[in-house]
Amino acid sequence: MRTLNIGILAHVDAGKTSLTERLLFETGVIRRIGSVDSGSTQTDTLDLERRRGITIQAAVVSFMVGDVRVNLIDTPGHPDFIAEVERALAVLDGVVLVVSAVEGVQPQTRVLMRTLARLGLPVILFANKIDRMGARYESLLADIRHRLTPAVLPLSTVAAIGTREAVTAPCEPDAAMLAEHSDELLAAYVDDAVPADLVRRELARQTASAIVYPVFFGSAITGEGVPELLAGVRELLPSAGPGPDGELRATVFKIERGRAGEKIAYVRVFSGELSARRGLPWRRPGTAIRGEVRPTAVRIFDGGSSTVDGVAGAGSIARVHGLRELRIGDQLGVPSDTRTGLFAPPSLETAVRSDRPVELYAALRRLAESDPLISIRAEDGAELTIRLYGEVQKEVIASRLAEEHGLAVEFAETRPICVERPVGTGSFTEMISGRPDGFLATVGLRVEPGPGYRYGLAVEAGSLLPPFHHALEEAIPAALRQGLHGWQVIGCHVTLTHSGYWAPVSSAADFRRCAPLVVLHALREAGTEVLEPVHRFELEVPADRISVALSRLADAHAELSSSVVRGETAVLGGTIAAGRVHGFEQQLPGLTQGDYAFWTEFGGYRPVHGEPPRRARTDLNPLHREEYVARLAGRM
């Protein structure tokens, strides 16, 4: 039996959760369709999701389409929860991208499609809400071609669009368009003898290769067009085959807690088999952290959100118990490449305060299991900061802390997460010392500007034992997380210029403790500049509102790079500081009477003008719970 793992992606309110409900209903998994508004859907399981009517965490359900088992991951549509989408993309075979036939291509739709195209993931588009007033067909397709991709291939037409009586009918794919990427089909097209089965084969091949993107029209509410979408999923989206050697390759993409507080890992198996009570190697990509685990239970999805005990084979998604050490992104079995870094990391942060700081720290650590990008940081005075994508995420975290942990919290004003980079070259050497405050290690480092991070040697590789080299390779990047102004240092090349140890008493710990001191002194000699995060933006407003829009952009210190008037619409583009995006966006409804479209994505960094902002430095590893709790206890 073939297994296919797909994701449902969309801009918020495009109807992807309603579509998931309809798919479960059409395939016989549920007898009654839940409602987002009433909080009765299968995939929005958090109380907060049900109340707010938005998806916050990715959820998995399964159903059968003919002889194909489909595992479907419903993902958040709000940009504040884009990290959930990234974790889902790492384990998918294909995607259904939902577009509203009324609102059309929205800001988040564009961000998602750009990422999907970059990954080469197969995508089927579903134009939802054809039964709603204002739904469009030809102009929507033109919108998709202009804003998403010209390689769209409509596979359905609509009669009475924009009414409750809207109905769809299948249409033949454009053979001429498919022939552009198929010599066989082109020859048949020239001879005016195009076999229908050849067209369908080419449609499936080119969809699987992300050359074309089929478009189905329909309504998740009425069910119109959904059977055709299901057939398209089965016929056009490919499932990944098992690995060439049968070795286990699996990735953890979600963590949740059960009713008794036990950790449950959601695992995608790419090859091999995953079974309970079998010792398995695991590793954390990008680190030296690894070990062995023994799952206590492996449960495979078996209709909707229900699971059964079993062996998870290639292509399966399983809920696995007993993986207490593992986090999102960790790998089981043989190491493999995974899709990471698809979206920019959070560019904002805020301090969180509570009159029960020990409990707050423990609760945030629990939340960070399901969202690692929260990234708890303890500053001087034991103040906790977390990273954010936006203000909605802050509200959700506050609600979850109150409901799940009984904690009332206050947030400081959100601020941008800046970075530093060296502006010159600096060197420093710490010599081996037997003093009580010294190190049994000699470490000399040179830091200088350069693209990305690079660590190199200007000493003989054999001048240090391998454990000492490994200690430096881990300690130096960790030390660069806090520069002279407290921000992470980027664009830095580090060279080991001096090394030495005292046999047999020197240890890796000596090098691990010495490296941060040497890095800091070298950075002081080099000097650093602080950069603030900026977002690229595109703003559409009525042409008669362009002057006021330009004025407000100037007030927000945005830098304009393009300004085009298309009929009655003005399109402005440029960059704006990440810390000003939310405030500017809040002004838009009043400026335009609600007639606007605003899209942003991370656009890099630019030097801060004026006095550079500082962030309190701390040498505390926030993952060391005991050390942090001891600090808190000292304050209380």
N, C-alpha and C positions, 0 to 999 in steps of 0.2 A: 504494500500500500504506500502510495506517495504521500509525503507530508510537505506542506507548504506553509511558511511563516510570513505573514503579511502584517503591515501596519496600516492603521487608518490615521491620516494626517490631515490637518486643516487649520485655517484661521479660526479663532474662537467664534462660536455661534454659527459656523457654516453647516452644522448638523451632523458631525461625524459620530457622536455618541448615539444619536437617534438612528443613524444608519446602522451602527453595530446592533442595536436592538432589532431593527428590521431584518438584518441578515440572520440573526439567531431565530427569529420567528419563521422566516421563509424556509429555513433548513430544519425546522421541527424541534429545535432545542428548547424553546419556550412556547407556552400556549397563549400568553398575553404579553403585549408589548408595553414595556415600561415607558415612563415619561421623564425627561430631564427636569421639567418644571415641577413635577410632583416628587422628584427624588426617588423614583422606583426603578431605575435602570440597573442592568446587571453589572456594569463596569464601574460606575461611580459608587464605590463602597464606603468611602469615608463619610461620616456625618457632615463634615464641612462641605464636601463635594455635593451632597444631596441638597443642602440648604442654599448654596450659592449657585447651583446649576452649572458648574464648570468642572472640567476634569483637572485634577491636580497631580495625581499619580498615574503612571501607565498601568493598565490592567490587561490580563490575558483571558481570553475565552476561546473555545474551540467548537468546530462544527464540521460536518461532512458535506462535501459537494461531489456527488457521484462516488467515485472511488478515491477521492483525495481528501485527506484530513487537513483542515485549515486551522492553524493556530493564529488567532488574530490579536494584535496588540493595539488597544485603544490608547491614544496618547493625548496629552494636554494640547490645547490650541493657543492658550495665552502665552505670549513671549516670555513672561516671567518664569515659566516652567520649561524652557527650551532644553534644559539639561535632561529632563525625562525623555524628550524626543531623541536626543543624541544617544542615550543608552539603549533605546529601542532600535535605532538604525543599525547598531552594531550587530544585531542578531537577525535581521530581516532578509528575506529572499526577494521581496517586492513590496510595493506600496500602492494603496488606493488614496489618492489625493482628492479631497472633497472641496469643491468650489461652489459657492452659492450662486445660483442662476439669477438671483436678484441683486446682491451686492457685488458680484463679480470677483475679480482678482483683488484680494485684500493684502495689506502689508505683509502679514506673516506667511501668506501663500507664496509670495515671491521669495522670501528667505528660505522656505522649505524647498521650493523647486530648484533654486540655485544649488543647494546642498545635494539634493537627490541627483541632479545632473552631474555634479562634480564627482559623485560616488559611482555613477554609472548604474544606479539601481533601476530596475524596471518599474515603470509607473503607469497605472491606469487612472485617468481622471473621471470623477463622477460629478456631473453638474446637478446639484441638488436643488430642491425647492421649486420645481417647475410648476407646481400648483399654486404658487404664491403670486399675488399681484405684483407686477413689475418684473417678472421673470423674462429672460431674454434668450434668444437662440443665436441668430447670426451675429449680433453685436457682441454677445458673450464669447463666441468663438474667436472673433476678431480681437477681443480684449485678451484672451488667453494667448493667441499667437503673438500679440504685441508685447505683453508683459511677462509671459512665462517661457514659451518656446514656439517657434514656427512649425515644429514637427508634430502637430496634433492631427489626429485622424478621427473625425466623428464617426461613430458606429450606430447612431440612432438619430431619428428625427422626432419632432414633437408637434402634435396638433393641439389647438386650444391652449397654448402655453400661457401661463399667468392666470389660469382659472382652475377651479376644483375638478373640472372635467379634463384636464390635461392628460393626454395619452401619448405614449412613445411607440415608435415602430422601428425595427432594425433597418439599417441601410448598408449597402455594400461598401467596403473600404475602397479608398481611392487607389486603384491599381497603378496608375501613373506615378503616384507618389512613392509607392513601394518599389516600383521598377527602378527608381533612381539608385537603389542600393542592392539590386539583384540583377546580375547578368542574365540569368535564366528567365526571370520574369520580364525583363526588358525585351529579350528576343521574342518571347511569346506575345508581348504587347505590340511590337512592331508588326508581327505577322497577323495581328488582329485575331488571335486565338488564345485567349487567356483562360486556362482551366481554373475553376473556382477553388479546387483543392490546393492548387499552387499558390493562389492568393492568400488562402488561410494559413498555409505553412509559412509563407513569407511574413505575414502579419505577426504570427507567433514568434518567429525568429527575430524580427526586428524590434518587437516589443521587449523580448527577453534581453536583447543587446542594447536597450535604451536608445535605439535609433529613432523610433517613432513612439508616440504617446496616444493610445486610443482614448476617446472620450465617449462616455455613456451619459445620457440624460435620464433624470428620474426624480422621484420624491421618496424620501425616507418615511414620511408621514403616511402617504397613501399606498406605498409599495410599488408604485408604477416605475418600471424600468429596472427594478432590483433583480428579478430573475435573470435578465440579460447581463447585468453586472456580475452576478455569481457565475454565469457561464463563462464570461470573459476572464474572471479570476482563475477558473479551472483550466481554461484552454491557453491563456496567453502568458500567465506569470510562471516562471520556472522555479523549481525547487532545487536547492543545492544538493549535489550528489555527495555520497560518503567520501571520506578521505582516501587517498591512494593506498595507505598501509594498514588501515583498520585500527590505528591507535586512537585512544580517546583524546579528543580536542573539544573543550567546552569552556564557556565563558559565563560568569555571573553578571547579570544585567539589572537585577532588582533585588532588594532586601526588604523584608517586612517582618513584623512580629506577630506571632500567633496569640490566641486568647490567653495562654499561660505565660506569655512574655518570651517564648522561645523564638530564636532567630530562624527564619525561613528564607532560603536563597532560591531565586528564579534563575535557572540555568538553561542555556541553549547548547545542545549537543551538536557539534558540527561533524564529528566522525567518531567511530568506535561506539562503546556502550557504557552507560553509567548505571550502576546498580548499588543497592544498599549493602552495608557491612563489608565493603571492599576498600582496602587502603589505597589512597590515590595521592600522587604528588600534586602540589599546587604552587603557583608563583604569582607574584604581584608585578606586572610589567613595569619596566622602568626603574625597578629597585632590586636590591639583593634579597628581598624578603621572600622566603619560600618555606615549604614544609610538607607535611603529609596529613591528610584528613581521612576520616572513615564515616561516610554518610550513614545515618541511622534509618533513614527512610527516603525513598525516591517515589514521587507521585506524578503520574502523567495526566495531562488534561484529557478529559473524556466527555465532551459535551458541555457547552457553557463554561462555567467556572469550576465545575466539579472535577475531581481528580481521583485516580485509582492507583494503588501500588503496582509497580512494574519495573521493567528495565527500560531506560530511555535510550533509544537507538539514534542513529544519525538523523538529524532533522528535527528531533523532538525538543519540546520545551517542558521542563519538569520543575516541580516544587520540591526542593531538597532540604531535609532536616539534618542537623548535626554538624553543619559547617560553621562552627562558632567563630573561627578565626578569620573567615573570609569576608571581603568587602566587595562592593560593586567594581567590576573591571578585572577581578582576579580570574586566573585561568586554571582549569583542572586538566591533568594529563600532559600531553605534549604541547609546548609553547606554540602559539600561532599568532599571525597578524590579526589585529582587530581594528575596526574603524573608531578612532578616537580623535579628539580635537576638532570635531566637525564644526562646532560653533564656538564663538569667542567665549572665554570664561567670564564670570560676572565682573562688571566694572564698577560696582558700587558696594559699600559696606556700611554697617551701622553698629553701634554699641548696644548691648542688651543688658538691662538691669532688673534685678529682683531682690526682694528682702530675704529670699532664701537662695543664696548664691550656690551652695553646694548642690541642691536639688536642680537648680537651673543648669549647671554645668552637665550633670548627668542626663538631663532631659535633652539638651542640645546634642550631646553625643549620640543619643538614641535617634534623634531626627537626622543627624548626619549619616547614619547608616543607610537611610533610604535616599539621601541627597548629599553625596560627598562634597559637592561644591559649596555647601554651607560653610565649610572650612572654619571651624572654631579657632579663634586666636585670643590668647590671654595677654593683655597689655600690662604695663606697670600698674600696681594697685589692684591687680587681679580683675580688671574690667574685661568683659568678654565682647569680642566683635565677631560678626558673621558677614559673609559675602552675600550679595543680592543681585538679582537681575532687575528688580523694580519694586515699586511700592506695594503692589498687590501681593507679592511674595511675603513682604513684611507683615501684612495683615493676616495672611494664612498661617505664618509661623506663630504669631501671637495667639490666634484661635486654637491651634493645635496644642500649644503649651498650656493653655487654659483648660481645654477639654480633656486632653489625654494625661496631663500631669498635675492639674490643679494649680498652675502657676500663673500669677498675674505679673506681667512684665511691662517695662517701659523701654522705648527705643530712643536713642539719640537721633539727631538729624542725620539723614543719609548723606554720605560723602563719597566722592569718587575714589577709586583705588588707583593711586598714582604708581609710577615706577621710576627707577633711577638708572642712569647709565654713566659709565666713566667718561670724563672729558679729556683725560690725559693718561699718561703711563705712571704707575707707581709700584714700588718694590719695598719689601720688608723681609727681614730674616730673624727668626727666633732661634737662638743657639741652644744646644742641649745644656741642661743645668741640673745639678743635684740639689739645688735649693728647695726648701719645702714648697715655695710658691712657683717653682719652675716646672719644666717638662723634660722628660727623658726622651727628647726628640729634637732634631734640628729640621726646621721647615722654613724654606725661603720661597716666596711667591712673587711673581710679577703680574700685575693686572693692566689691561689696556683695552681700548675700544675695539669692537669687532662685531660682525653680524652673528647673532645668536650667541650660544654659550659654547666655549671650546676649552678643553683642558689638555695641556701638552707638557712634555718633559724637556728640560734643558740639562738634565743629569742622566747618567747611565741608568738604564732600567734596573740593572742589578744592584744599584746602590742601596736599595731598600728591599726588605722582604715583601713578598706578595700581600700578606695581610695589612702591612703598613700602607702600601699603595692603595689597596681597596678602601682603607679607612679615609685616606685623603680624597679619593674619588667620590665618596659619599658625603664627607664633611664640608667640602668646599662649596658645592651647590647649595647645601643647607645653609651655610653662612651667608650666601648671596641673597637669601630671602629677605635680609634686612640690611639696607645700605646705610649711608651716613645720616639720611633723613628718616630712616625707618621703613622705607619702601623696598620692594624686591628690585634687585639689580639685574638688568637685561643688557644685551649687547656687550658682553664682557668675555674676553679671552684671558685665561689664567695659565701661567706657566710655572712649573716647579723648577726653581733655580738652584736651591740648596737642599740637601737632605743628609740625614745621619741618625744613627741610633746607638744605643749602648747595650751591647749583648752581655748577658742574656736577660737584662731586667726591663728593657723598653718593651712596651706593649702597643697594640693598635689603639688603645684608649688614649695613650699619650698623643698620638698624631691626631686623633679625632678631637681632642680638647684644644690642641695647639692651633689647628687650622683656622678656626674662627677669629682668633686674636690676630693672626698674620694677615688674613683677608681684610680685616677692618683697618689695620695700619696701612696696608698697601692702598686701599681705597682712599684713605685720608690724603696720601701723597698724590694720588691721581686726580682727586676731586670728582664729584658727580653732579649731574644736573637732574632735576626732577621733571618728569613728563606726565601730563594728564591724559586720560583716555578720551578719545573723540569718537563720535558716531557719524558715519555717512548718512545723509538724509535725503529724501525726496518728498516734496510737499506740493500737493495739488489743491488750489483754491480757485474760486471764481475770479475771472480776470479783473473784475472791478474791485477786488479786495487785495490786489497784489501790493499796493503801496503800504497798506497797514501791515501786511504780512512781512514785508521787507523791513519795516521799522521794528517790529517785534523780534525778528531774527537778529537785527543789529543790537538790540538791547540784550539778547542772549549771547552776544559775542560769537555768533555763528559766522563762518566764512563761506560766502556764496561762490559757487563755481559754474553754475548754469542757470539761465532764466529763459524760459520759452513760453510763448503764448500760443495755444492751439484753440482757435475759436473763442469760446467763452470760458476756457480753462487756462490758468497759468500754472506752469510746472517749474518749481524752484529746486535746485540741488546744491549740496555743499556739505560742510562738516560743522558739527556743533559739539561742544563739550558734553561728555556723558552726564555730568552732574546737573546740566541745565535742560536735559531732554524732558524730564517729567514736568517741570514748571512751565516750559514752553507749550507742551502738548495740552496742558490744562487750559491754556488760553484760547486754543483753536476753536472750540465750539462757539464761544462768544464772538470771536472775530469773524467767523464765516457763517453764522447761523446754522452750524452743523454740517455745512456743505464743504467737506474737505477730506483728503486722504493723506496720511502722514506715515512714512515708512522710514525706519532706521536700521542700521546694522553696525556692528563694531568696525571702526575704521582706522585703528592704530592709536598712536600717541603723538602729542606735540608738546614742546617745551612750555612750562608754566610761566606766565608773565608775572613779574613782581616777586614778592617774598614766597619762596617755595614752601608748600605745606609740609608739616612734619607729623610723623606718627611715632608714638612711644615705642622704643625698642624693648624687646624682651628676648631673653635666651631660653625661655621656657618652652619646651615642646608640649603643645596643648594635648597631645595624646597620652601624656603621662598623668593619668588621673590622680594617683596618690600624691604626687608632688603638688599638683594644683590644689587639691583639697586641703593639703597641709597649709598652703599659703592662705587659703580662705579661712581656715580655722584660726590662724594667727591674727586675723582681722576682727574676729567675732568675739 
